[in-house]
Amino acid sequence: MSGPYAKYAVPWWWAMRYSLPQQFSPSKAHIQKAQIAFAKTKYTIGAPRRAYFPESQREDGLNPLPEIVVIGQPNAGKSSLIKSLVPEDVKVIVAGYRGTTKIAHFYNIGRRFFLVDLPGYETDDKEMGNSVLREVLQRRKTVKAALLLVDVRAGLTDVDQLRIEHLETYHVPYTFVVTKCDKAREWQMRRTVNQMKEVVLSPWKFRCHQEILLTSCKTGVGVDEVGAYMAARTGLFNLDRKIFKKEQELNIPV
């Protein structure tokens, strides 16, 4: 365990990791490498629609920067997670009410990849209309993976399930991130994790990564692991390829 929670006792819910289909356990060196990249974060732009999206170009001009998008319902903890990862002087809008993020916010993480904070979804619109969320997921070819954040107290809702279907349709690999675990009761944690395990282990969910990440931005537990996970998914460092076994078997790029 590392980060700001190192001085605290390991919370009870952290042990739930051992019941997951696949654990993500980066080394201290991997976490530190990710932290170095996040320490160089630059806020790029807030884009209300596609015309304002930045060019995902490396300095060498050869290959575009990969992107990680953060999605979830309003007040699921998307902006709070990003604020926990980046320096304090980087612009991140966080509030205690739903729907604070209205546009797509792009963050350049150490010139290695883009992190995109997308507006929260709360509509049952099956086509997502012409929203910025759809523009990013359907048309942004540089998206490497999506982190689907779920408040542990709410669990996976019908709207979350609808967005999962969109991720599958648009061929966007995705990973579940359980947020606000410090506020969970045991039955809420078990319910939410079991809901996610059903999706992860489903033979029909081809784009779902096996890992389920548990976090609490309030205590810091699990935040460093999420940062390292983003770094690993965008190629900042190589981990044991066995953790990506499911994707390799299905011929899904990691």
N, C-alpha and C positions, 0 to 999 in steps of 0.2 A: 504494500500500500504506500502511496506517496501523495504529495500535494498538501493542501491546507488542512486535511483531516488526519494527517499522520499522528497527531498528538491525541486523537480521540480513540476510544475503544471501537472495534469493528461493530457496526450495527447488525442487528439480527437479520435484516433483510439481505445483507450482502451474501449470506450463506446460500441464498436461493440460486446463486450462480452455478452451484454444483448440481442442480437439477435441470439445467438447461441443455438443449441438444448439442450445443457447441460453446465452449468458453472461449473468450478472447482474453489472453493473459500476456500482454506485452512486458518486456523486460524494463528495468529501470533506465537502461540506455535508450531504448526505443521511446519511452515517455519523454525523456530529456530532449531527444532530437525533435520530437513534435513540439515541445514547449519552446524550443529555440525558434522554430518556424512561426508559431503563433505570436511570439514576442515581437516579430517584425510585421505584424498585421497592419494593413492600410485600408481604411474605408475608401471604396472606389466610387460608388454611385448608388442612389436610390432610383430605381427605374419603374415607372408606372405601366409601361408597355414595352413591347419588343424593340421598338425603334431606339430606345434609350439603353439597351443592353450593351455592356462594354465588350470590346474585343478580347477574347481569351487567348492572348498571344504571349509566348515566352519572349525573353529578351533576345534569344538567338534568331527569332523569327521563323523557326522551323516547324515547331509543333505547338498546337494550342494548349493552354493550361487546362488540366482537368478540373472538374467542378464537383463539389458536394452540395446538394441542396437539402435544406432542413424544412420539413413540412409537418403539419399537425393542426389540430383544431385550435381556435383562439384560446389563449391562456394555458396552452399545453406546456409552456416553458421554453419555447424556441429561442426567443431573444435572451432569456436568462441564461441559457446554456452557452450561447455565444459570448455573452458578457463575462461569463466565468472563465472563458478560454483566452480572450484577447486582453491586451493592456488596457488600463483604466482610461487612458486618453483617447481611445478609439470610440467613435460614435456608435452606440447601441441604445435603442429606445426600449426601455422596459417600464411597464406600468402594471398595476394590480388589477386592471379591468380588461375585459375581453376585446380583442380586435385592435390592439395598438398598432400592429404592423399592417399597413395598407398597401405597400408597394414592395417590390423585390429589392432587398439590400445586398449589394455585392461587396465582399471583403477579400482582398488579396492577401493570402496567407504566406508571408515570406517569399513571395514571387515563385511559389511552388504549386499552389492551386488556389482556386476561388472557392469561398464558402458563401452560399446564397441563402439568405433568410427570406423565406416566402411568406406571403400573407396567410393567416389562419383560414381554414375552410370550415364553414358551418352550413353550407347549402346542400340540399339533396339533389341538386342539378346533375343529372347523369352525364352531361357533356361538359360541365364546368364552364359553359358559355365561352366567352372570349377572354377569360381572366388571365392575369399574368401567370398564375399557377400553371394553367394549360400551356401557355406560350413557352414556358421554361421546360416543362416535362416533355412536350411533344416535339418542339422544334430545336431545342438547344442540344446539339449533337455532342457537346463537350461534357455533358453531365455523366459523371462516372458512377455515382450512386446517390440514393436518397436516404436520409435518416428520417424515419417516421416516428415522431415523438407522441407519446400517449401518457396522459396524466393517470397515474396508477389508481387513483380514486374513481375515475370514470370508466376505466377499462376500454376495450375495443368496442366502439359503437358501430351502428349501421353506416354512418357517414365515413368512418375510418375504413370499413370494409369496401365501400364504394371507391375510395381513393386507392386502395390496394388493387382493385380491378383496373383502374386507370394506369397505375404503374406497370402492371402486367401487360396491358394493351400497348403501352408506349415503349415497352422493353427497357424499363429503367430498373436496374437492380436496387433493392432496398433493404434496410436493416431497421429493426425495431429498437427504440430507445424508451425505456420506462422512466418517467420523470417524477419528481416530488416523492421519492420513496420514503423520505423521512416522515412524511405525513400519513403513510399508509397503515392500515390495520392489516393483520396477517391474512384475513380472508380476502381483502382487496388485492393484496400482492399475489396470492395464489391464484385467484380468479384471472387477473390480468395476464400473468405469466402463462397460465394454461391456455388462455385464448390465443396468445401469440404462438405457443407451441403447436397448436392445431394448424395454424397457417404455415409455420416453418416446415412442419413435417408432411404437409399436404403434397401429394404427387402432382397436383395441378397448379401449384404456385412455383413456377419455374424461375422467377426472378428474386425470390426471397432468400436473403442470406441466412445462414444457420445461426449466427450470433444474435443474442438478445442482450442489450446493454442496460444495466441498472444504474441510475444516477440520483443524486440529490445536490442541486446547486447550493442549497442553504448550508450544507455541511461540507460540500466538496467531494464527497465519496463518489467515485466512478467518473468524475469529470475528466481527469487526466487520461483515463482509458478511452473515453470517447474521442478526445483529441488525437491520441495515438492511432485509434481506429481509422479516423479520417486520413491521417498521414499514410497509413498502410494501404488503404484503398486507392490512394492517388499516386502510389509508387515512391513515396519519400524514403521508405526503407522496405526491405523484404523480410517477411516473417516466414515461419514454417508453412510451406504451401499446403500441408495437410489440413489446416484450418479452412482452406477454401476448397476442400474436396468435392462438396456438392456442386459448386459452380463449374469445376473442371469436368466432372462427369456429365453435366448437362451442356457443356461447351458454351458456358456463359463467361464473357470476359470479366476478370477480376481487377 
